[in-house]
């Protein structure tokens, strides 16, 4: 099967944790690799953000990344990319005229617009377009309000992507409910979760010896909605109780303006918060860390904390469980599906620092319980969330979409034949 992935801002070659680079980049890269290992040919189309980048770059055997020129050949914040979608769509259409994919899988709402418009140029013979949103504007507006930087057009265009796509691939049941509210027909929604690289994230391997302190690790891009401040406040609450042997290591950076070499605004805010709570000596900012070093950091931690305001799915808890480290996670979005409370980790109410502090204290006081959670987490990801399993499920979804497309094409051809016969 020839598969075209469209990921307009999330280049699978980008370093996770950099500006506008996170879970979607990891998802597109890993799913593409896993599909290629199943014998498919995958081409990932993304926007060129550097004039020196080659047009075609191999990602791995069977996967190639194609950079299309659409707007300035530099980084453009994803929320500013809407005016450049016609150029991206034209580039996709041109590429597909000479090498037609069997299926198209777009990622994020703007990729969906470009992919659907490009595919529509072929008329009734176009390949089916399947779509994964990764995040929904309706949910973002609900939690961020006036702080939402999405273009105003998103409220109108995003539902149309879901309604026009042959299939919308949701990552968890919580997203299915949100898609229904957008008017996406339920019979065109399928579920395929995110996955985790079990070869990279293992529960054995390199890790520094743990010290006398209880170490908690936070991973991810530093933006307010990720709720890293909640974890810092939890450390502060424990400090007030006289528990000073809990340390929080924070991996990731925020969005700094281009050309700015100092710390980003979110790191500055979080640093000031730790100082105000008297725990600056217990909170360590590690900045951006090479991805190959992340598994060891997880194994060195006693727990991983993930407390966003909302989260469509969340890959970090999977990576933590794969490394055998228990998770403290907010019970929002897909986190409530991946983390089983009291079995693979502890779920806490969203934006609830006292509950997070209690979870830290519970794991700190009962290492045997924490070890049991970690072992169960590894078993869960092996059973449900390997990229091999996710790719197999996604492949079946593609096959069903192809079958439906062929049936519609056959019906259209039969109707035209009947009309001509009259």
C-alpha positions as CSV (number, residue, x, y, z in Angstrom):
1,X,0.0,0.0,0.0
2,X,1.3,3.5,-0.9
3,X,0.5,5.8,2.1
4,X,0.8,9.6,2.1
5,X,1.1,11.1,5.5
6,X,0.5,14.9,5.7
7,X,1.8,16.7,8.7
8,X,2.1,20.4,7.9
9,X,3.9,21.7,11.0
10,X,5.1,18.5,12.8
11,X,8.0,17.3,10.8
12,X,9.0,13.7,11.9
13,X,12.6,14.8,11.5
14,X,12.3,17.5,14.1
15,X,13.6,17.2,17.7
16,X,10.7,16.6,20.1
17,X,10.5,19.4,22.7
18,X,11.5,22.2,20.3
19,X,9.1,24.9,19.2
20,X,5.8,23.3,17.9
21,X,7.5,19.9,18.1
22,X,6.1,17.3,20.4
23,X,3.8,14.3,20.5
24,X,2.6,14.7,16.9
25,X,6.1,14.6,15.5
26,X,6.8,11.4,17.5
27,X,3.5,9.9,16.4
28,X,3.9,10.5,12.7
29,X,7.5,9.2,12.7
30,X,6.8,6.1,14.7
31,X,3.6,5.2,12.9
32,X,5.3,5.6,9.5
33,X,8.2,3.4,10.5
34,X,5.9,0.7,11.9
35,X,3.8,0.8,8.7
36,X,6.9,0.5,6.6
37,X,8.0,-2.5,8.6
38,X,4.6,-4.1,7.7
39,X,5.6,-3.8,4.0
40,X,4.0,-0.4,3.1
41,X,5.6,2.5,1.3
42,X,5.1,5.7,3.3
43,X,5.8,9.3,2.2
44,X,5.4,12.0,4.8
45,X,4.7,15.5,3.4
46,X,5.5,18.5,5.5
47,X,6.2,22.2,5.1
48,X,9.7,23.4,4.4
49,X,10.9,25.6,7.2
50,X,14.6,25.8,6.2
51,X,15.9,26.6,2.6
52,X,18.9,24.3,3.1
53,X,16.8,21.2,3.8
54,X,16.7,18.7,0.9
55,X,13.4,18.2,-0.7
56,X,13.5,14.5,0.0
57,X,15.0,13.0,3.1
58,X,14.9,9.3,4.0
59,X,13.6,8.6,7.5
60,X,14.2,4.8,7.4
61,X,13.8,2.0,4.9
62,X,10.4,2.5,3.3
63,X,9.7,6.0,4.6
64,X,10.7,9.3,3.0
65,X,10.0,12.8,4.1
66,X,9.1,15.3,1.4
67,X,9.4,19.0,2.1
68,X,7.0,21.3,0.2
69,X,7.4,25.0,-0.1
70,X,4.4,26.8,1.3
71,X,5.1,30.3,2.6
72,X,8.4,31.5,4.1
73,X,11.2,28.9,4.2
74,X,11.6,29.4,8.0
75,X,9.8,28.5,11.1
76,X,6.3,29.9,11.2
77,X,4.2,29.2,14.3
78,X,1.5,26.6,13.5
79,X,-1.3,29.1,14.4
80,X,0.0,31.4,11.6
81,X,0.1,28.8,8.8
82,X,-3.5,29.0,7.6
83,X,-2.7,31.5,4.7
84,X,-0.1,29.1,3.3
85,X,-2.4,26.1,3.0
86,X,-3.4,26.7,-0.6
87,X,0.3,26.5,-1.6
88,X,0.7,23.3,0.5
89,X,-2.4,21.8,-1.1
90,X,-1.1,22.7,-4.6
91,X,2.2,21.0,-3.8
92,X,0.4,17.9,-2.6
93,X,-1.8,17.8,-5.7
94,X,1.2,18.1,-8.0
95,X,3.0,15.3,-6.2
96,X,0.0,13.0,-6.3
97,X,-0.5,13.5,-10.0
98,X,2.7,11.6,-10.7
99,X,2.6,9.2,-7.8
100,X,-0.9,8.6,-6.6
101,X,-1.1,7.2,-3.0
102,X,-3.6,4.5,-2.2
103,X,-4.6,6.3,1.0
104,X,-3.9,9.7,2.6
105,X,-3.6,10.2,6.3
106,X,-3.5,13.8,7.5
107,X,-2.5,15.0,10.9
108,X,-3.8,18.2,12.6
109,X,-6.7,20.2,11.3
110,X,-4.7,22.4,8.8
111,X,-3.1,19.3,7.3
112,X,-6.6,18.0,6.8
113,X,-7.7,21.0,4.9
114,X,-4.7,20.8,2.5
115,X,-5.0,17.0,2.0
116,X,-8.7,17.1,1.4
117,X,-8.4,19.9,-1.1
118,X,-5.5,18.2,-2.9
119,X,-7.3,14.9,-3.1
120,X,-10.5,16.5,-4.4
121,X,-8.7,17.7,-7.5
122,X,-8.8,14.1,-8.8
123,X,-12.6,14.0,-8.7
124,X,-14.3,10.7,-8.0
125,X,-11.1,8.7,-8.3
126,X,-9.2,10.4,-5.5
127,X,-7.7,8.3,-2.7
128,X,-9.6,8.2,0.6
129,X,-8.4,10.8,3.1
130,X,-8.2,9.7,6.8
131,X,-7.6,12.2,9.5
132,X,-6.2,12.3,13.0
133,X,-6.7,15.6,14.8
134,X,-4.2,15.2,17.7
135,X,-5.9,18.2,19.4
136,X,-9.3,19.8,18.9
137,X,-9.8,23.6,18.8
138,X,-13.2,23.3,20.6
139,X,-11.4,21.6,23.6
140,X,-8.5,24.1,23.5
141,X,-10.9,27.1,23.6
142,X,-12.8,25.5,26.5
143,X,-9.7,25.4,28.6
144,X,-7.6,28.3,27.4
145,X,-10.3,30.9,26.6
146,X,-8.8,34.2,25.5
147,X,-5.3,32.6,25.7
148,X,-6.1,30.4,22.7
149,X,-3.9,31.6,19.8
150,X,-5.7,29.5,17.1
151,X,-6.9,31.5,14.1
152,X,-10.6,32.4,14.3
153,X,-11.3,30.4,11.2
154,X,-10.5,27.2,13.1
155,X,-13.9,27.1,14.7
156,X,-15.6,26.9,11.3
157,X,-13.0,24.9,9.3
158,X,-12.1,22.2,11.8
159,X,-15.5,20.5,11.9
160,X,-15.6,20.5,8.1
161,X,-12.4,18.5,8.1
162,X,-14.0,15.9,10.3
163,X,-17.2,15.8,8.2
164,X,-15.4,15.6,4.9
165,X,-12.8,13.0,5.8
166,X,-13.5,9.4,4.8
167,X,-12.5,8.3,8.3
168,X,-11.5,10.2,11.4
169,X,-9.1,8.2,13.5
170,X,-9.5,9.2,17.2
171,X,-6.9,8.2,19.8
172,X,-9.3,7.5,22.7
173,X,-13.0,7.3,23.6
174,X,-12.9,10.8,25.1
175,X,-12.1,12.2,21.7
176,X,-14.9,10.3,20.1
177,X,-17.4,12.2,22.2
178,X,-15.8,15.5,21.2
179,X,-16.0,14.6,17.6
180,X,-19.7,13.8,17.8
181,X,-20.2,17.3,19.1
182,X,-18.5,18.6,16.0
183,X,-21.0,16.8,13.8
184,X,-18.7,14.0,12.7
185,X,-20.8,10.9,11.8
186,X,-20.2,8.1,14.4
187,X,-20.0,5.5,11.7
188,X,-16.9,7.3,10.2
189,X,-15.0,7.4,13.5
190,X,-12.4,4.7,14.3
191,X,-10.0,4.5,17.3
192,X,-6.3,3.8,17.1
193,X,-4.3,4.9,20.1
194,X,-0.8,6.4,20.1
195,X,2.0,3.9,20.7
196,X,5.3,3.7,22.4
197,X,8.7,2.4,21.1
198,X,9.2,-0.7,23.3
199,X,12.7,-1.2,22.0
200,X,13.8,2.3,23.0
201,X,11.8,2.6,26.2
202,X,12.6,-0.4,28.3
203,X,12.5,-1.2,32.0
204,X,16.1,-2.4,32.0
205,X,19.2,-0.6,30.7
206,X,21.4,2.4,31.4
207,X,20.4,4.5,34.4
208,X,22.3,6.3,37.1
209,X,21.9,5.2,40.7
210,X,19.1,6.9,42.5
211,X,20.0,9.1,45.4
212,X,18.5,9.5,48.8
213,X,15.8,11.9,47.5
214,X,12.5,10.9,45.9
215,X,12.9,12.0,42.3
216,X,10.0,13.0,40.1
217,X,10.4,13.7,36.4
218,X,8.4,16.0,34.2
219,X,8.8,15.7,30.4
220,X,7.5,17.8,27.6
221,X,7.2,21.2,26.0
222,X,6.9,24.0,28.6
223,X,3.6,25.7,27.9
224,X,1.1,26.7,30.6
225,X,-1.5,24.1,29.6
226,X,0.9,21.3,30.4
227,X,0.5,22.1,34.1
228,X,4.1,21.8,35.2
229,X,3.3,24.6,37.7
230,X,0.9,22.1,39.4
231,X,3.8,19.7,40.0
232,X,6.0,22.5,41.5
233,X,3.1,23.6,43.8
234,X,2.9,20.0,44.9
235,X,6.5,20.0,45.9
236,X,5.9,23.2,47.7
237,X,3.0,21.7,49.7
238,X,5.2,18.8,50.7
239,X,7.9,21.3,51.7
240,X,5.4,23.0,54.0
241,X,4.7,19.6,55.6
242,X,8.4,19.2,56.3
243,X,9.0,16.7,53.5
244,X,12.1,18.1,51.8
245,X,13.5,15.0,50.1
246,X,11.3,15.3,47.0
247,X,13.0,16.7,43.9
248,X,11.4,17.6,40.6
249,X,13.5,17.4,37.4
250,X,11.9,19.2,34.5
251,X,12.9,18.3,30.9
252,X,11.8,20.6,28.1
253,X,11.7,24.2,27.0
254,X,9.1,26.7,26.2
255,X,8.5,28.7,23.0
256,X,11.1,31.5,22.8
257,X,10.9,34.1,20.1
258,X,13.2,33.5,17.1
259,X,16.8,34.7,17.8
260,X,16.3,34.9,21.6
261,X,19.1,33.1,23.4
262,X,17.9,33.5,27.0
263,X,15.3,31.3,28.9
264,X,11.8,31.3,27.5
265,X,8.9,32.9,29.3
266,X,7.4,29.7,30.7
267,X,10.8,28.6,32.2
268,X,11.1,32.1,33.8
269,X,7.6,31.9,35.2
270,X,8.1,28.4,36.6
271,X,11.5,29.3,38.1
272,X,10.0,32.3,39.8
273,X,7.2,30.1,41.2
274,X,9.7,27.6,42.7
275,X,11.6,30.5,44.3
276,X,8.4,32.0,45.7
277,X,7.5,28.6,47.3
278,X,10.9,28.1,48.8
279,X,11.7,25.0,46.7
280,X,14.1,26.3,44.1
281,X,16.8,24.0,45.4
282,X,14.4,21.0,44.9
283,X,13.3,22.0,41.3
284,X,15.9,21.4,38.5
285,X,15.4,22.6,34.9
286,X,17.3,20.3,32.6
287,X,16.2,22.1,29.4
288,X,16.1,20.2,26.1
289,X,17.5,16.6,26.3
290,X,18.5,14.3,23.4
291,X,15.7,11.8,22.9
292,X,18.1,8.9,23.2
293,X,18.8,10.0,26.8
294,X,15.1,10.2,27.8
295,X,14.6,6.4,28.7
296,X,17.5,6.5,31.2
297,X,16.1,9.7,32.8
298,X,12.8,8.0,33.2
299,X,14.4,4.9,34.8
300,X,16.3,7.1,37.2
301,X,13.1,8.7,38.4
302,X,10.9,7.3,41.2
303,X,7.8,8.7,39.4
304,X,6.9,10.6,36.3
305,X,4.3,13.4,36.6
306,X,2.0,14.5,33.9
307,X,-0.7,17.0,35.0
308,X,-1.9,19.0,31.9
309,X,-5.2,21.0,32.0
310,X,-6.3,18.8,29.1
311,X,-4.6,16.2,26.9
312,X,-6.0,14.5,23.8
313,X,-3.9,11.4,24.4
314,X,-0.4,11.9,25.9
315,X,2.6,9.9,25.0
316,X,4.7,10.6,28.1
317,X,2.7,8.3,30.4
318,X,3.2,5.4,27.9
319,X,6.9,6.0,27.8
320,X,7.1,6.1,31.6
321,X,5.1,2.8,31.9
322,X,7.3,1.2,29.3
323,X,10.3,2.0,31.5
324,X,8.7,0.5,34.5
325,X,8.2,3.9,36.3
326,X,4.9,4.7,37.9
327,X,2.9,7.7,36.6
328,X,1.1,10.4,38.5
329,X,-1.3,11.8,35.9
330,X,-4.3,14.2,35.7
331,X,-7.5,12.3,34.8
332,X,-8.1,14.2,31.6
333,X,-8.6,13.1,28.0
334,X,-6.7,10.0,27.0
335,X,-4.7,9.9,30.2
336,X,-7.7,8.3,31.9
337,X,-7.5,5.4,29.4
338,X,-3.8,4.8,29.3
339,X,-3.1,5.0,33.1
340,X,-5.1,2.6,35.2
341,X,-5.5,4.2,38.7
342,X,-3.9,2.2,41.4
343,X,-2.6,-0.4,38.9
344,X,-0.1,1.3,36.5
345,X,0.0,4.7,38.2
346,X,-2.2,7.2,40.1
347,X,-4.8,9.4,38.6
348,X,-5.6,12.8,40.2
349,X,-8.2,15.4,39.5
350,X,-7.1,18.1,37.0
351,X,-5.3,21.2,38.3
352,X,-5.3,19.8,41.9
353,X,-1.9,20.4,43.5
354,X,-2.8,18.9,46.9
355,X,-3.9,15.7,45.2
356,X,-0.6,15.5,43.3
357,X,1.3,16.1,46.5
358,X,-0.6,13.3,48.2
359,X,0.2,11.0,45.3
360,X,3.9,11.9,45.6
361,X,3.8,11.2,49.3
362,X,2.1,7.9,48.8
363,X,4.7,6.6,46.3
364,X,7.5,8.0,48.4
365,X,6.2,6.2,51.5
366,X,5.6,2.8,49.8
367,X,8.4,1.9,47.4
368,X,7.0,-1.7,47.0
369,X,3.7,-0.3,45.8
370,X,5.5,2.0,43.4
371,X,7.5,-0.9,42.0
372,X,4.3,-2.9,41.5
373,X,2.7,0.0,39.6
374,X,5.8,0.2,37.4
375,X,5.8,-3.5,36.6
376,X,2.1,-3.5,35.7
377,X,2.7,-0.4,33.5
378,X,5.2,-2.3,31.4
379,X,2.9,-5.2,31.0
380,X,0.1,-2.9,29.9
381,X,2.0,-1.1,27.2
382,X,3.4,-4.5,25.9
383,X,-0.2,-5.8,25.6
384,X,-1.8,-2.7,24.1
385,X,0.5,0.1,23.0
386,X,3.4,-1.2,21.0
387,X,3.7,0.6,17.6
388,X,3.5,-2.8,15.9
389,X,0.0,-3.2,17.4
390,X,-1.0,0.4,16.6
391,X,0.2,0.1,13.0
392,X,-1.7,-3.2,12.5
393,X,-4.9,-1.6,13.8
394,X,-4.3,1.5,11.6
395,X,-3.7,-0.7,8.6
396,X,-7.1,-2.4,9.1
397,X,-8.7,1.1,9.3
398,X,-7.0,2.0,6.0
399,X,-8.2,-1.2,4.4
400,X,-11.8,-0.5,5.4
401,X,-11.6,3.0,4.1
402,X,-10.3,1.7,0.8
403,X,-13.0,-0.9,0.5
404,X,-15.7,1.8,1.1
405,X,-14.1,4.0,-1.5
406,X,-14.1,1.3,-4.1
407,X,-17.7,0.5,-3.3
408,X,-18.7,4.2,-3.8
409,X,-16.7,4.4,-7.0
410,X,-18.3,1.2,-8.3
411,X,-21.8,2.5,-7.5
412,X,-21.0,5.8,-9.2
413,X,-19.7,4.0,-12.3
414,X,-22.8,1.8,-12.4
415,X,-25.1,4.9,-12.2
416,X,-23.2,6.6,-15.0
417,X,-23.5,3.5,-17.2
418,X,-27.2,3.2,-16.5
419,X,-27.8,6.8,-17.3
420,X,-25.8,6.4,-20.6
421,X,-27.9,3.4,-21.5
422,X,-31.1,5.4,-21.2
